[in-house]
Amino acid sequence: MISDLVRVHACPVRFYYERNNAVTESDRYAVCKQLSYHLGKPLEEDAIWNEIVTVRQKIDPALKEYLGISITSCNKQEWKPSKETDVRVFSNKYGLAGMIDRITDDGAFSIIRAAGAMPMGTYAADRLRIAAIALCLEEMTGNEVEGGYVEYIPDGVSRYHAVQPRDRRQVIALLHKYKSIVDGQFPEPPLNAPCNRCKYKEKCESSVGHRLSELL
């Protein structure tokens, strides 16, 4: 799954420890996701909130304020309405699968993020997502895919990312790393791993450099 590649990119060691854990979407993502279905149309807060509560019945009522802030941000620009939503893409060649959040009439695709936008450009993880989706679409359609959009809903910002060769190389490298982890190989942590806020910090520090067989 493309989402697994993103987790390996963030930290392969953490992915190793959590590879069998179910991944659930956050409440904030649920809000942004439901709002995204209405982009290009009037954004009616009460109607969207009712949909959110139907989908996620135990959501914190305080997040309705977050929805209102996101709607205000999204109303600052014009959006193209969706022709299709939640489109599954896959690549048999690379063993990849993922989801496109929105496709518009002109064939452009986008992914939805619940994060705030950077001052310029897109986050590394989002560039990875776009590149992996592009590989899947190229195999499915037989046409070159130049890039896609990342829609940062809380800020009402849509950013286009043109896929670069380095993005494709990174996808391939992460696929190899992902497969080695699934096969049982303990990975090395990246130099920029978010160790300070990781619950596996001590376990990781004591195991780096050892073979998996030595840890069992």
Phi and psi in degrees as a GROMACS rama.xvg file:
@    title "Ramachandran Plot"
@    xaxis  label "Phi"
@    yaxis  label "Psi"
@TYPE xy
-61.1666  -36.4774  ILE-2
-61.7987  -32.9772  SER-3
-67.5984  -38.7806  ASP-4
-61.2307  -39.2534  LEU-5
-64.0901  -39.5785  VAL-6
-67.9457  -38.2042  ARG-7
-65.086  -39.3127  VAL-8
-61.3633  -41.7096  HIS-9
-64.3529  -46.9378  ALA-10
-170.379  110.679  CYS-11
-64.2009  -29.0958  PRO-12
-68.8569  -45.6857  VAL-13
-62.6507  -39.877  ARG-14
-61.2169  -39.5774  PHE-15
-57.1916  -47.3755  TYR-16
-70.2465  -27.8661  TYR-17
-110.973  11.2138  GLU-18
-62.137  -23.955  ARG-19
-100.258  3.63783  ASN-20
-85.8474  142.724  ASN-21
-70.991  138.75  ALA-22
-104.835  124.83  VAL-23
-113.389  147.433  THR-24
-76.0905  150.597  GLU-25
-77.121  161.749  SER-26
-62.1467  -38.4702  ASP-27
-64.1807  -38.6884  ARG-28
-65.2551  -39.043  TYR-29
-59.8689  -38.7654  ALA-30
-64.8635  -49.4716  VAL-31
-65.0464  -38.4428  CYS-32
-62.8163  -45.7745  LYS-33
-67.9726  -37.7822  GLN-34
-61.0911  -37.5667  LEU-35
-61.7714  -27.617  SER-36
-64.2704  -20.2337  TYR-37
-103.429  -0.635868  HIS-38
-59.212  138.428  LEU-39
89.9048  -1.75497  GLY-40
-128.788  169.9  LYS-41
-59.2669  130.63  PRO-42
-94.9577  98.6747  LEU-43
-96.57  110.223  GLU-44
-56.9441  -48.6885  GLU-45
-64.2352  -40.9341  ASP-46
-65.4044  -43.3272  ALA-47
-66.8811  -40.7579  ILE-48
-62.7209  -39.899  TRP-49
-60.906  -37.7479  ASN-50
-65.7417  -42.1673  GLU-51
-61.2957  -44.8141  ILE-52
-65.4898  -33.7349  VAL-53
-66.2696  -41.7622  THR-54
-74.013  -41.5475  VAL-55
-126.902  84.8281  ARG-56
-65.1324  -27.8195  GLN-57
-99.2828  17.9176  LYS-58
-65.6052  146.918  ILE-59
-64.5564  121.759  ASP-60
-58.2154  -24.1653  PRO-61
-64.4187  -19.4582  ALA-62
-74.2128  -6.25696  LEU-63
-63.6118  -32.0465  LYS-64
-65.1986  -40.2046  GLU-65
-61.0986  -40.9492  TYR-66
-60.178  -45.1974  LEU-67
-61.4731  -41.259  GLY-68
-63.9841  -42.1879  ILE-69
-65.5624  -38.7789  SER-70
-64.3777  -42.6572  ILE-71
-59.3805  -42.8568  THR-72
-65.1764  -43.7863  SER-73
-68.8553  -26.9511  CYS-74
-73.9138  -4.67848  ASN-75
-80.9279  -9.48202  LYS-76
-141.341  165.855  GLN-77
-89.4033  140.404  GLU-78
-121.007  145.333  TRP-79
-81.6799  131.345  LYS-80
-67.2156  159.436  PRO-81
-79.063  136.709  SER-82
-88.261  -39.4394  LYS-83
-139.135  151.959  GLU-84
-132.698  155.175  THR-85
52.5655  58.1576  ASP-86
-95.5334  120.775  VAL-87
-79.2987  135.075  ARG-88
-123.718  155.76  VAL-89
-155.412  159.267  PHE-90
-135.336  115.605  SER-91
-69.7071  -33.3343  ASN-92
-61.9297  -43.1472  LYS-93
-103.856  -2.73963  TYR-94
66.4564  38.1684  GLY-95
-110.631  151.124  LEU-96
-153.673  148.006  ALA-97
-166.981  -169.498  GLY-98
-132.24  132.932  MET-99
-92.2107  130.563  ILE-100
-76.2777  -42.3388  ASP-101
-143.42  142.163  ARG-102
-127.174  130.744  ILE-103
-97.736  174.918  THR-104
-58.5873  -30.7644  ASP-105
-83.656  4.95617  ASP-106
88.3099  -0.715139  GLY-107
-72.6316  142.62  ALA-108
-115.945  156.513  PHE-109
-145.265  156.427  SER-110
-116.41  148.854  ILE-111
-99.7286  135.512  ILE-112
-126.879  143.958  ARG-113
-95.8968  7.1041  ALA-114
-91.6465  158.997  ALA-115
-74.0286  154.27  GLY-116
-79.4176  151.435  ALA-117
-71.405  160.686  MET-118
-55.2449  -37.4158  PRO-119
-145.674  153.287  MET-120
73.0677  -164.123  GLY-121
-131.223  159.397  THR-122
-69.9859  152.818  TYR-123
-57.5132  -41.5464  ALA-124
-63.4203  -34.6542  ALA-125
-74.3932  -35.1432  ASP-126
-63.6756  -37.1444  ARG-127
-63.895  -44.2057  LEU-128
-59.3351  -47.1366  ARG-129
-61.8827  -43.0989  ILE-130
-64.6589  -41.6002  ALA-131
-66.7437  -40.4393  ALA-132
-63.8841  -40.7523  ILE-133
-59.7687  -42.5874  ALA-134
-60.2327  -42.0161  LEU-135
-64.7381  -46.3797  CYS-136
-63.7288  -37.4026  LEU-137
-63.4379  -39.1639  GLU-138
-69.9735  -37.4737  GLU-139
-73.4021  -35.4699  MET-140
-104.739  -22.0213  THR-141
79.2198  7.82998  GLY-142
-115.161  149.413  ASN-143
-68.4176  138.45  GLU-144
-114.683  117.502  VAL-145
-80.7153  -29.5872  GLU-146
171.253  -172.577  GLY-147
-155.885  177.626  GLY-148
-104.247  146.659  TYR-149
-114.021  122.708  VAL-150
-108.51  107.005  GLU-151
-88.3881  91.6167  TYR-152
-60.3678  -43.5447  ILE-153
-59.5824  -29.748  PRO-154
-99.7744  -3.64902  ASP-155
62.8501  38.9705  GLY-156
-118.997  133.042  VAL-157
-117.093  124.244  SER-158
-121.247  131.431  ARG-159
-89.9801  135.418  TYR-160
-119.504  119.216  HIS-161
-84.2717  120.055  ALA-162
-64.6253  129.25  VAL-163
-105.067  159.462  GLN-164
-54.4932  -36.4003  PRO-165
-64.1  -31.2355  ARG-166
-65.6246  -43.4609  ASP-167
-66.3009  -39.4002  ARG-168
-62.057  -39.367  ARG-169
-65.9775  -39.7932  GLN-170
-59.434  -45.9901  VAL-171
-64.4056  -42.7714  ILE-172
-62.6273  -41.519  ALA-173
-69.3117  -32.1069  LEU-174
-61.7554  -43.3078  LEU-175
-63.065  -42.5568  HIS-176
-66.209  -41.767  LYS-177
-59.9503  -46.3397  TYR-178
-64.7564  -36.1152  LYS-179
-67.4927  -35.8577  SER-180
-67.7137  -44.4736  ILE-181
-61.0541  -31.8818  VAL-182
-79.1937  -2.37258  ASP-183
105.152  1.92734  GLY-184
-80.9321  130.085  GLN-185
-77.9776  126.732  PHE-186
-86.678  161.764  PRO-187
-85.7005  141.564  GLU-188
-72.2091  146.97  PRO-189
-71.7453  160.915  PRO-190
-63.6819  -31.2096  LEU-191
-105.315  29.448  ASN-192
-63.1504  143.354  ALA-193
-78.8053  63.0437  PRO-194
-69.6651  -35.0483  CYS-195
-60.1774  -29.6816  ASN-196
-110.799  21.6857  ARG-197
-101.85  133.031  CYS-198
-73.4994  -9.81904  LYS-199
-100.027  11.5526  TYR-200
-54.3986  -53.142  LYS-201
-66.5519  -41.9332  GLU-202
-62.3488  -39.1996  LYS-203
-67.3739  -46.4985  CYS-204
-62.84  -31.7364  GLU-205
-81.3385  -13.8925  SER-206
-110.911  -15.3513  SER-207
-59.2951  132.453  VAL-208
93.5623  -7.15042  GLY-209
-100.403  153.142  HIS-210
-76.9729  155.106  ARG-211
-57.5627  -39.1612  LEU-212
-62.1455  -26.9648  SER-213
-79.4142  -15.2133  GLU-214
-93.5257  -15.0461  LEU-215
